[in-house]
Structures are given as structure tokens and as C-alpha cells.
């Protein structure tokens, strides 16, 4: 653990764009990745993360709202820290209802390898009488808590995250309920049950530019779609063909209500838990449909294509643009992408 001290944000100089592009190449190619001495003191907790990656560093911290969170970022060699200054976009991952943050480890690891700082919090809430004890249930304020905590860490010389986070480029990823939370956050909406602001309003961080949401729809219990205004942000719905909870027809109904730029990423054979490390995670509502896509393959495809979405809309990555907008899916036909 380490403490964060809030300081003024440091300005991004004229070399920032060049550094971001080089950091993208270094992180994606594992050129500047550890195996040797790091620039920061080691804060990894092997008991919390049993299988470490040589290219990804994992940290644990407490957000300024009190949530415990896991942080994943490229492991940077001491000879390269200046090239990573302000270069790694920030990604907040919002959990599905009753799903622990540890279930998004494979997703976070893959995104970190692709040059992001990924924050996965556990947010607990109580809903008596059904849930008198706190349960895992996200809300829009978590997005802001991730951002403000990372801004403070980025400005703190004692933090392992000092001056590596691009605090002007942020994305949100959500699973199921977390996707609905993320969509409403992007739209700046304080929806009952997933927003607890006393004044009933929510303003997202100005850095929040895009989102990708797995197994997510905006249908209410009455079957009516909540039409959010997502103008100014890029939104992707990522959908498993065998999702028996947030079914493809619900994504079909939600997608037309989103503003462009928008995308639909369909993954053949994945169910509602293709984004998590295991199918039907402990404590979560089981999917009545079993996936035909092996879980490791589903994890890889979900992370890869969400990664493409983030890299294009946060970093103008031409390789990501090629896969999303020109090829439009995987060669094996498992992934199909629709954009407009």
C-alpha cells in the first residue's frame, strides 16, 4: 500500500504526443518491459496476484471513496520512464452485480500489456431488506473516484504511478450492471439505484472519452429502452451470442439509441461471463446458457477487441482502426464488428 498526496496537475509539454506514440509501441511490443530493475519500489502483492506477468505490474490501493482497487500497468524499465510520461491512458473497469474485482484480472492484464493503466475497484452497497449486508454493486460515482485518485497518484512523486498516467484520456469498461453504470456516466445521467449523489445530478470527468460495455443493455423492467444522449463520446456494445442474461435482442434494442461514433462487437459462442476469468463466477447470477467458446479464448477475444476500441478512440491507433473499421472482425469469423 502507499499513500497518495494531492498536488496540482503537471502540464503536458509539446513532446507528449510523441511520447504517447512511442509508449504505445514499447508497451505493445514488450520492449521496455521489466525483467530488470524498475524505476519504482516494488509494491506487488504476490498473495493477491498469484500468477504475475513479467510485462505487467499489479498494485493494490484504496480509492478516495474508500473502495479497494487493483491497478494494472506496464512494467517500465528504469531506462525508459521519461518516454512513458503522461502516456498511458486511464481505464476504469466497473464490475457486474455481485462479481468480485478479481474476476477481471485477465481483461486488465491484457489491456495493461497494450499500454493502459487499468483500475478495477470493488464497490459495496446495501439494499435492505433484500440485501441488508453490503454486496458488490457499482454506481456512477466510482468513475469519478477512479479519476480523482489517479490524478492524485500521477502528481505524487512517492507514487509508483507518478507522471505515467495520461489524465486527459480516460475510458470506462463495464460488465452487465457495470455497463449500465458506465453508459449513464458517459451520458452524465444520475439514474436511480446506480447514482447516489445527494443533488440527483452527475457530471463525468472531462477526460472521459469512450467506453466499451459487455453484456449490457438499457432496457427497463417494463421493456422500454432508456435513451441516453452519448453525443461526444465513442461507445461500443460487446455482446456474446450465447448471453442468456443480457440477450442479443436486448443489445439490438439498445444500440440504435446510442449516438455515433458507436460500435457493436459480437463474439460467437461467448455467454454473459465471457469477460470474466471464469464462467458463472462465485456469488453471481448463473447464465442459463453454457458457452461454446472456451473461457480463455473468450477472455482473449473480449480484451483484444475492447483494446482495439480503446486504442483507436484514445490514441488514434491506425492498426486498431484497420481491424475495427476496415476488416471489421476476426478472420476466423468469431468476432464481427459493426460501426457507424
C-alpha positions in Angstrom: 0.0 0.0 0.0 1.1 3.6 -0.5 -0.5 6.9 0.3 -1.5 9.5 -2.3 -0.8 13.2 -1.8 -3.0 15.6 -3.8 -0.9 18.1 -5.8 -1.6 20.3 -8.8 -1.7 18.5 -12.1 1.5 19.0 -14.1 1.2 20.3 -17.6 1.7 18.1 -20.7 4.6 19.5 -22.8 4.8 19.7 -26.5 6.5 16.2 -26.6 3.5 14.4 -25.1 2.1 13.2 -28.3 5.4 11.7 -29.4 5.9 10.1 -26.0 2.4 8.5 -26.2 3.0 7.0 -29.6 6.4 5.6 -28.6 5.0 4.3 -25.3 2.3 2.5 -27.3 4.9 0.7 -29.4 7.1 -0.1 -26.4 4.2 -1.4 -24.3 2.6 -3.4 -27.0 5.9 -4.9 -28.1 7.2 -5.5 -24.6 10.4 -3.7 -25.5 10.5 -1.5 -22.4 9.0 -4.1 -20.1 10.7 -5.4 -17.0 12.6 -8.3 -16.1 15.3 -6.0 -14.8 15.3 -3.2 -12.2 12.3 -1.0 -12.2 12.1 2.7 -11.7 9.7 2.3 -8.8 10.0 0.4 -5.5 8.2 -2.9 -5.7 4.7 -2.8 -4.2 3.3 -6.0 -5.8 1.4 -8.4 -3.5 2.0 -11.9 -4.6 -0.6 -13.3 -2.3 -3.3 -11.2 -4.1 -2.0 -12.0 -7.6 -0.7 -15.5 -7.7 0.5 -15.5 -11.3 2.4 -12.4 -12.1 3.2 -11.3 -15.7 6.7 -10.2 -16.5 5.2 -7.4 -18.6 2.6 -6.1 -16.2 2.9 -4.6 -12.7 0.0 -5.0 -10.3 -0.7 -2.7 -7.3 -3.4 -2.5 -4.7 -4.7 0.8 -3.4 -7.8 2.5 -1.8 -9.7 5.0 -3.9 -10.7 8.3 -2.3 -14.3 7.0 -1.9 -13.0 4.1 0.3 -13.2 1.4 -2.4 -10.4 -1.2 -2.6 -9.0 -1.4 -6.1 -6.5 -3.4 -8.2 -4.3 -1.4 -10.6 -2.5 -2.9 -13.6 0.1 -1.1 -15.7 3.0 -1.9 -18.0 6.1 -2.7 -16.1 8.5 0.0 -17.1 12.3 -0.4 -17.1 14.3 2.4 -15.3 16.0 3.5 -18.6 12.6 4.4 -20.2 10.5 6.3 -17.6 10.7 9.7 -19.4 9.2 8.2 -22.6 6.2 7.0 -20.6 5.5 10.4 -19.1 1.7 11.2 -19.4 1.5 8.4 -22.0 -0.7 5.7 -20.5 -4.5 6.3 -20.8 -6.6 5.5 -17.8 -9.2 2.8 -17.8 -11.8 2.2 -15.1 -13.4 -1.3 -15.1 -16.9 -1.5 -13.5 -17.9 -4.9 -12.2 -21.1 -6.7 -12.8 -23.5 -7.1 -9.9 -22.1 -9.5 -7.2 -18.9 -10.1 -9.2 -15.6 -9.6 -7.4 -12.9 -7.4 -9.0 -10.5 -10.4 -9.1 -12.7 -11.9 -11.9 -11.5 -9.2 -14.3 -7.8 -9.9 -13.9 -7.2 -11.4 -17.4 -9.0 -8.5 -19.0 -7.0 -5.9 -17.0 -3.7 -7.7 -17.7 -4.3 -7.8 -21.4 -5.3 -4.1 -21.5 -2.2 -3.1 -19.4 0.0 -5.0 -21.8 -1.5 -2.9 -24.6 -0.4 0.3 -22.8 -3.1 1.3 -20.3 -3.4 2.0 -16.6 -6.3 -0.2 -15.6 -8.2 0.3 -12.3 -10.6 -2.4 -11.1 -12.5 -1.4 -7.9 -14.8 -3.3 -5.6 -17.8 -1.2 -4.7 -20.1 -2.4 -2.0 -23.7 -1.2 -1.3 -26.6 -2.3 0.9 -30.2 -2.8 -0.2 -32.3 -3.7 2.7 -34.4 -5.8 3.2 -33.3 -7.9 0.2 -29.5 -7.3 0.9 -29.1 -5.9 4.4 -25.4 -6.7 4.2 -23.1 -4.9 1.7 -23.0 -6.5 -1.7 -20.9 -5.8 -4.8 -22.9 -3.2 -6.8 -21.3 -0.4 -8.7 -22.5 3.2 -9.3 -21.5 6.2 -11.3 -19.5 7.9 -8.5 -17.0 5.1 -8.9 -15.9 6.5 -12.2 -15.1 9.9 -10.6 -13.4 8.2 -7.7 -11.1 6.3 -10.1 -10.2 9.5 -11.9 -9.6 11.7 -8.9 -7.5 9.1 -7.2 -5.4 8.6 -10.3 -4.9 12.3 -10.8 -3.5 12.5 -7.3 -1.3 9.4 -7.8 0.0 10.8 -11.1 1.1 14.1 -9.3 2.7 12.3 -6.3 6.4 11.7 -6.5 6.2 8.9 -4.0 3.6 7.0 -6.0 4.5 4.2 -8.4 2.1 5.9 -10.9 4.0 9.3 -10.8 3.7 11.0 -14.2 2.9 8.0 -16.2 -0.9 8.3 -16.4 -2.4 10.3 -19.2 -5.0 12.1 -17.1 -6.6 13.7 -20.2 -7.6 10.4 -21.7 -9.9 8.1 -19.9 -12.2 5.2 -20.8 -14.7 3.2 -18.9 -15.4 -0.6 -19.3 -18.4 -2.1 -17.8 -19.8 -5.6 -17.4 -23.6 -6.1 -17.2 -24.8 -3.8 -14.4 -21.3 -2.1 -14.6 -22.0 -1.4 -18.3 -25.3 0.3 -17.5 -23.4 2.3 -14.9 -20.7 3.2 -17.4 -23.2 4.2 -20.1 -25.1 6.6 -17.7 -21.8 8.0 -16.5 -20.7 8.8 -20.1 -24.1 10.5 -20.7 -23.9 12.5 -17.4 -27.1 11.0 -16.0 -27.9 10.3 -12.4 -30.2 7.2 -12.7 -31.9 6.0 -9.5 -30.2 3.0 -7.9 -26.9 3.5 -9.7 -26.3 7.1 -8.6 -26.4 8.2 -5.0 -25.5 11.9 -5.5 -27.4 14.0 -2.9 -28.5 16.5 -5.5 -29.5 13.9 -8.1 -27.0 15.0 -10.7 -23.8 13.6 -12.1 -21.1 15.2 -14.2 -18.4 12.8 -15.6 -14.7 13.7 -15.7 -13.8 15.8 -18.7 -11.2 13.3 -19.6 -13.8 10.5 -20.1 -13.9 10.0 -23.9 -15.0 6.5 -24.6 -16.5 3.3 -23.2 -17.0 -0.4 -24.1 -19.6 -2.4 -22.3 -20.0 -6.2 -22.3 -23.4 -7.9 -21.8 -25.1 -4.6 -21.4 -28.4 -3.1 -22.3 -30.6 -0.2 -21.3 -33.9 -2.0 -21.1 -36.0 -1.4 -18.0 -38.3 -3.9 -16.3 -41.1 -2.6 -18.5 -39.2 -3.5 -21.7 -38.7 0.2 -22.6 -35.2 1.3 -23.5 -33.7 4.3 -21.7 -32.5 6.6 -24.4 -29.2 8.2 -23.3 -27.5 11.1 -25.0 -24.0 9.8 -25.7 -23.0 12.6 -28.0 -19.3 13.4 -27.9 -18.2 10.0 -26.7 -17.5 6.8 -28.6 -19.5 3.8 -27.3 -19.2 0.1 -28.1 -21.5 -2.7 -27.0 -19.7 -6.0 -26.8 -22.1 -9.0 -27.0 -21.8 -12.7 -26.6 -24.0 -14.7 -28.9 -24.9 -17.1 -26.1 -25.6 -14.5 -23.4 -28.7 -15.8 -21.6 -28.9 -12.8 -19.2 -28.4 -9.7 -21.3 -29.5 -11.4 -24.5 -28.5 -10.2 -28.0 -32.0 -8.9 -28.8 -31.7 -6.5 -25.8 -28.4 -5.2 -27.3 -30.2 -4.9 -30.7 -32.8 -2.7 -29.0 -30.2 -0.6 -27.2 -27.7 0.0 -30.0 -29.9 2.3 -32.1 -30.4 4.7 -29.2 -26.7 5.4 -29.0 -25.1 8.3 -30.9 -22.2 8.0 -33.3 -19.4 7.1 -33.1 -20.7 3.8 -31.9 -19.8 0.1 -32.4 -21.2 -3.3 -31.9 -18.7 -6.1 -31.3 -20.3 -9.6 -31.4 -18.4 -12.6 -30.2 -19.7 -16.0 -31.3 -20.0 -18.7 -28.6 -19.5 -16.4 -25.6 -22.1 -16.1 -22.9 -22.7 -13.4 -20.2 -19.4 -14.2 -18.5 -17.0 -14.2 -21.4 -15.4 -11.1 -19.9 -14.6 -12.7 -16.5 -11.9 -15.1 -15.7 -14.3 -18.0 -15.1 -17.8 -18.8 -16.3 -20.5 -18.2 -13.6 -18.3 -16.5 -11.0 -19.0 -17.3 -7.4 -21.8 -15.3 -6.0 -23.1 -14.0 -9.3 -26.3 -15.0 -11.1 -25.5 -18.0 -13.3 -26.1 -17.7 -17.0 -28.6 -20.4 -18.1 -26.7 -20.8 -21.4 -23.3 -22.5 -21.5 -20.6 -21.0 -23.7 -19.2 -22.9 -26.7 -16.2 -20.7 -26.8 -13.5 -21.8 -24.3 -13.2 -19.3 -21.4 -9.5 -18.5 -22.1 -10.4 -17.8 -25.8 -13.4 -15.7 -24.8 -11.2 -13.7 -22.3 -8.6 -13.1 -25.0 -11.1 -12.0 -27.7 -13.1 -9.7 -25.4 -9.9 -8.0 -24.2 -8.4 -7.8 -27.6 -11.3 -6.1 -29.3 -12.1 -3.8 -26.4 -8.4 -3.0 -26.6 -8.7 -2.1 -30.2 -11.7 0.2 -29.4 -9.8 2.0 -26.7 -6.6 2.3 -28.6 -8.3 3.9 -31.6 -10.6 6.3 -29.7 -8.0 7.3 -27.1 -4.8 7.2 -29.2 -5.8 7.2 -32.9 -4.0 3.9 -33.4 -4.1 3.1 -37.1 -3.7 -0.6 -36.5 -6.8 -0.6 -34.3 -8.6 1.4 -36.9 -7.8 -1.2 -39.6 -9.3 -4.1 -37.5 -12.4 -2.2 -36.4 -13.3 -0.1 -39.4 -11.8 -1.8 -42.4 -11.5 -5.5 -41.7 -14.5 -5.4 -39.3 -13.8 -8.5 -37.3 -11.6 -11.6 -36.9 -10.6 -13.7 -39.9 -12.0 -16.8 -38.2 -15.5 -15.3 -38.0 -15.7 -15.5 -34.2 -15.7 -11.7 -33.9 -17.9 -9.4 -36.0 -17.8 -5.6 -35.7 -20.4 -3.1 -36.9 -19.5 0.6 -36.7 -21.1 3.9 -37.7 
